[in-house]
């Protein structure tokens, strides 16, 4: 398996802009606005429907489902179960952002229940969250990664094998694996960690790319690469977190073939 070439990412981005897939989110209240914005700036259409009474119907017209357990409640979990089963029935990808798994018993148990009831296409998280999911010793403080036993590549492969999905671990170097192939994404900038929401936005971006690409590892790595490229370009013209966030959305919206060809860094381990 060769590295992902920039032209593959360009092709997927063009397909997104042409098809404008609808991405249904059941996400957290802290970053819901940002998730909608990043979906739109990439070229897809966001919808944020949380009521159990309508999530199945909304999923029925969507091209991907993104679930985020950041602000978890029992009612929200019921909505996720219903939407997830509807997505499975329709055959569209289900992307789960495992925010804070390992921080509390409730959150960890609810993630495992979700994974039992719904076939997940992509599980995304930081190294500690994914370590907990993989069954290795790890520490999570709130939603921040603290420590973990094992390398990101090993943990990503364990999660992929255990859940029959693609695993995406975000960090200085993002790691994506479907068990058979693994990609390292070396795009991004430290400034991305200075604002709340980049992790949640990454899950939305993965959902957008997965909506038009059945190879979930290719879709996930491509999504994380364009996120990272936009972060690099935004950081170069920012004075701090506020101007960075504004520039980040602009750079995502203005990504083109030349920028992707110049900056994309998706490689094999």
HELIX and SHEET records of a PDB file:
HELIX    1   1 UNK A    6  UNK A   19  1                                  14    
HELIX    2   2 UNK A   32  UNK A   42  1                                  11    
HELIX    3   3 UNK A   55  UNK A   60  1                                   6    
HELIX    4   4 UNK A   74  UNK A   90  1                                  17    
HELIX    5   5 UNK A  105  UNK A  117  1                                  13    
HELIX    6   6 UNK A  127  UNK A  134  1                                   8    
HELIX    7   7 UNK A  152  UNK A  163  1                                  12    
HELIX    8   8 UNK A  190  UNK A  194  5                                   5    
HELIX    9   9 UNK A  198  UNK A  210  1                                  13    
HELIX   10  10 UNK A  216  UNK A  235  1                                  20    
HELIX   11  11 UNK A  241  UNK A  253  1                                  13    
HELIX   12  12 UNK A  257  UNK A  263  1                                   7    
SHEET    1   A 9 UNK A  45  UNK A  48  0                                        
SHEET    2   A 9 UNK A  22  UNK A  26  1                                        
SHEET    3   A 9 UNK A  64  UNK A  68  1                                        
SHEET    4   A 9 UNK A  93  UNK A  97  1                                        
SHEET    5   A 9 UNK A 122  UNK A 126  1                                        
SHEET    6   A 9 UNK A 166  UNK A 170  1                                        
SHEET    7   A 9 UNK A 174  UNK A 177 -1                                        
SHEET    8   A 9 UNK A 182  UNK A 185 -1                                        
SHEET    9   A 9 UNK A 266  UNK A 267 -1                                        
SHEET    1   B 2 UNK A 138  UNK A 141  0                                        
SHEET    2   B 2 UNK A 144  UNK A 148 -1                                        
END                                                                             
